[in-house]
Amino acid sequence: MFTWNYRVVNDRRGNGGEDWYVLQEVVYNKKGEPTGYSTPCLGSEDMEGMHEVWEMMQHAMELPPLQEEDFNFIRVSDDEEDDDGN
């Protein structure tokens, strides 16, 4: 039997040796030692950025969920720019 929780992990190995903080599902063995983690679900270059992501997540939880029909799906090709000029 194992347990898990969410933890911030600095995944340097997954980012070419550079800091990359990600929110992960971390799995623990019977002794409570971390034995693995999932693929990243959120990331930032530093802990300040992770705090900003966390604040945005908390705000999102206060809003009603979006439904598929709320979106106007528009495909933009690689040759076209979106409305922001990107």
N, C-alpha and C positions, 0 to 999 in steps of 0.2 A: 504494500500500500504506500502511496506517496501523497504529498500535499503540494499545493502551489499557491502563489499569490502574485500580485503585480509588484514589480520593482523596477527602478531606474537602473539600467546597466550601461556602463561605458564600453561600447562595443568597438574598441580600437581595431581588433582583428578584422572586423567586417568593413572597416573604413580605411584600409591601407595604413594602419598604424596611427592615424590621427584620431583625436577625441571625437566621439559620436555617442551622445547620451540617448538611449532609447527606453521607452516604456515596454517592458517585456513580461510575459507570463513565465515565472521562474518555478521550476520543479525541484522539490527537496526529497532526499531519501529519508529512511526511518530515523536516522540520527539527526535530522534537521539540517543536513548539509546541502547546499545548492548543487544540483547535478546536471542541470541543463536549462535552456531557455528557448522560447519560441522565436520565430522570425519577428523582426521589429514591427511594431504597430504605430509607434510615434518616435520621432527623433529630433535632436537639436545639437548644435555645436558646443553648447555649454549649459551649465545648470540654470543660469539666468533664463536662457531660452526655454528650458524645460518648464520653469515656473510660469512663463508666459503661455506656453501650450496648455498647461494645467488650468490656468485661469480661463482660457478660451473654452476648454472642455467643460468646466463648471458652468459657464454661461450657456453653452449649448444645451446642457441638461435642464435649464430653466425655460427653454423654448419648446413649443410643440414640435413633434417630429415632422419632417418633410415627407411627402408621399410622392411616388413616381409621377403622378399626374400634375404635380406642382412644377415640373421642369418642362421647358421647351428645348428639346434636344436638337441642337444644330451642329452638324459636323463641319469643322473647319479643316481644310486640307493644309498640308505643310507649306504650300505656296501662298496661302492667304493669311491675312492678319485678322485677329479678333477685334472687337469694338475698342479695346484698350490700346490698340496699335502693336500688340505683341504677336 
